[in-house]
Amino acid sequence: MTEQELQEKNDHLMFMQSIEEDCKVDINKKIEHPPVAISFKTKQVVLKNGETKEFPIPIGTYGNFSFIQAPPKSMKTFFCSLLGSAYTNSNGAYTKGMCSFRDGKEFIHIDTEQGIWHSQRVFKRIQWMNKGFDLGFYHTFALRQINYNSRIDFIEYYLEGLKEDGKEVGLVILDGVADLVSDANNLEESSAVVQKIMQWTSLYNCHIVTVIHSNFGSDKPTGHLGSFLEKKAETQIQLEKDPNKLGCITVTCKRSRNTPFEQFDFKLDNSGLPYIINDTDNSLNYNKEYTFKNKEIPF
């Protein structure tokens, strides 16, 4: 065996040992549920000691990712604004029922489909929904002009830069995950980009929300990329226009690794800003200001 081959063998052995150390799970060690990043409404849970507690129902938790799927022109970008606005300000007038646990973390919002003018309008929507709120933690980028490999490299560069500056990333909205591959039906690229997203959520302990179209005439997300997202995501969110509710978009938790959040609707006001339609039967949940000292959930 040559010296180079021996070095490669030792490097591989050390790499495998590092994986063994990082990925081994001790079944006797207590591991807390990932803390909630953003939630919708709450659930009462009876604990083992008989005490009843109220916990947030997660849309997403830190260290995981979710994705939004819908046909074209189903207001996916407006729903991203709702999530972003709620993460910015839990007590916002447009997002009653949603609660966030930002705790000083940074919020990154990326659009890969639109030019700078349209992207800025999307990003400013969160500012309009939270007038007077300090948005110094809100980072916005329009990446349409660069190729898909450069988009991946830039996202990684920016996440690492914030970490090196001593800042914690909380939420990343990636509006246009299909623009991180050359073809959503390319098996290798689709697998690689979903693995990259999982790596980012783990390395930076953030929650990433991605957006993808549904296949025409189907409720399946597009291509091999959509299939990989379905398998790996914490939460799969589906948007649909409801013909019986004029102007409304219905938001459904299609799949979740946690307790699914309940279905709700949103629409646009006269200024073109999205807002959650209050359910009078659950007005307490919409109007109550929640303060959770313990952000972990037991389910």
N, C-alpha and C positions, 0 to 999 in steps of 0.2 A: 504494500500500500504506500503510495507516494505521500509526501508531507502535505500536499494540498488536499488529497483525499482524506487523510487523517483529520485535518482541520475541519473539513466539511462535515465529517462524521461527528466530531465533537460539538460543532455548532448545532447540528441537528439534534443531538442528544440533549444539549442544554435547552434548546427550544421546546422539546417534548417535556422536559422536566418542569419548565415554566408553565406549560399548559396544564400539566398534572397538578401543580400547586394552585393555580388560579381557578381551575374548573372542578376540583374535587368538592363534593358536597357531603358535609358531616350531618347525618340524619339525626344525631342527638343534640345538635346545636340549634338554639332558637334563632330563626331568621325572620325578621320583621317584614310585613307586607310593604312593597314599595310605596313611598309617600305619594299622595294624590297631587297632581299638577293642576288639574281642572276638573270640576264635577258638575253634575246637574241633579238638583234636588238631593234628598237624603233618604236614609232607610233606618228604621228602628230595629235594633238587634237586642235580643235577650242574651245576656252573658251567662257564663256557667254559674256565677254566684247569684243569679236571679235578677240582677240589676239590668235595667233597660237603658240603652244608650243610642244616641242618634249619630249616624256616620254619613259622610258624603258618598254619593254614588259616583264613581269615577267615570269621566269620559276618557281620561288618560292619566297615567302615573309616571313619575320620573324613572328613567331608565328603560322606557318602552316607547313604542311608536304606534300610531293609529293611522287609518287612511279613510278619506272621504271618496265615495264613488257616486256618480250620477250621470245621466245623459247630458249631452251638450245643452247649454242655456238653461240649466236648472239651478242657477244662482249658487254654484259651489264657492265662488270667490266671495260672495256676500256672507255665506256661512263661515268662511275663514275669518271675515271681519268680526262676526259675532264672537267666535272663539278668542280672537286676539283682543277684542274689547273687554271681554270678561276676564281674560288673564291680566290685562292692564289694570282693571278696576272692578273688583268683585261687587261693588255697590252701584254699578252703572245702571242708568235708566232703561237701557235697551236689552239688557241680558238677565232679567229677573229669573231666578231659578238656578243660574250658573254661579259657581263660586270658584275662586282660584286661590292658589297657595304659592304665590310668586316669591315672597320672602326675600326681596331684593335681587332676585336673579334677572338675567338679561333675556330679552325677547328678540329673536331674529325672524324676519319675514322676507321670504324670497319669492319673486315671481319670475317664471322662466318663459312665459308665453307672450307677454305684452311689452310694448315699447315703454320708454321712460315716462311719457305724458300720462298714459293710461295706468301704468304701475303706480305713479305718484298719487293719482286719484284714489286708488285702492288703499294705499298706505295712509293717506290723509283721512280716509274714512274713520279710522280708529281715533284720530285726533278730533274729528268732528263729533264723534260719539262720546268723547270724554273731554269736553271743553274745560280749559284751565288746569288739566292734569299734566304733571311733569312727565314727559316721555323720553327722558334722557337715556333710558335703558332699552329703547326701541330702535333696532337696527334694520334698515330696509335696503333691498337690492333688487334690481331688474337685470336678469342674466340672459335675456334673449339673444343678445349680440355675440355671445361666445359659444363655443361648441360644447358638447355634452361632457367630454373628458375634462375640459377646463372648468366647467361648472362644479364637478365633483372635487377637483383640486382646490378651487376657491373656497367652497364650503368648509373643507377640511382645514385650510389655511386660516380662515376666519375664526372657526371654533377654537383652534389651537392658540391663536393670537389672544383671544379673550381669556383663555385659561392662563396663559403666560402673564397677562396683566392682572391676575388675581381675581378675575370676575367669574361668577358661576353662570352658566347658560341654563335657562329654565325651559323655555319653549322655543321650538323652531317650526315655523309654518313653511312648508315647501310646496308652493302652488305650481304643480306641474312635474310630478316625479317621472313621467314618461320622457321628459326632456333630459334626463340623466343617462339615457341609453340611446343608441342609434336606431333601435327597433324594439318595440315592446314585445315582439315575438321572438327576439333573440334569446335563446335559453341561457347561454353563458352570461351575457351582459345583464339580463334580468336578475339572475341569481346573485351576481356580483354586487349589483347596486343595492339589493335588499340586505345582503350581508354587510355592506358598508353602512347602511342606515342603522342596523342593529349595533354595529361597532361604535358608531357615534353616540348612540343613546347610552351605551354601557360606559364608554370612556369619559363622557362629559356629564353623565347622570342627568340627562335632559329628556324631555318628551318631544318627539317629532311628529307633526301632523303632515301627511302627504295627501295629494289630490290626484285622482285618476278618473278617466271617463269609464262609463259602462259600455259594454258591447251593444250595438244597435239591436233593439228588440229583446234585450236580455237584462237580467239583473246581475250579470257576471262582469267583474272589472276586466279591462282590456288586456288580452294577450297573456303570454307567460309571465309578464311582469305582474299583472293583476293576480294571477294564481299564486305567485310567491308571496305577494302582499297578504293575501287571504290566509295563507298558512302561518305566517310569522307575526302578524300584527296582534297587538293587544286588543284593539277595538276596531271594528269595521262599521263605518257609518254610511248609511244610504240616504240620499236625498231624492224626493219625488214630488212632482207637481200633482196636486190633488184637484181633479176637475170639479169636485163638489165644493171646494173652498176657493173662491175667486182670489187669485193673487198669492195664495199660500203655498209654501213649500213644507212638506212633511219630513221630519228628521227621525230616522229609525236606527236604533242600535241593532244592526243585523247580526253581529257576533261580538262577544266580549269574553275575556278570560276572567272578568269580575262579574258582579251583579249587573245586568244590562240596565242602562238608564232608560226611563220611560219615553215613549214617543212624544214629540211635541211639534208645533208648527211655528214658522216665522214668516214675516212678510216685510215689505218696504213701506216706510211712512211717506208722507208727501214730499219730504226732502230727499228721498231715495236712500234712506238709511235703514238697515235691517233691524228688526226687533222681534223678540219672542212674544208670541201671543199668550197672554195670561190665561191659565186654566182656573176658572173661579172655584172649581171644586177643590183645588189645591192651592188656594191663594196664600195660605200660611207659608207653604214652601217657597212661593215666589217672592214674598215680601219680607220674609224673616232674614235678618242679617246673621249669618252663621260665623261663629268664631270657634275653630277647632284647635285646641292645643296639641292634640295628638292627631297627626295627619295620616297615620296608618289606618287601614280598615281591616276588619276581621273576616272579610269574605271576598 
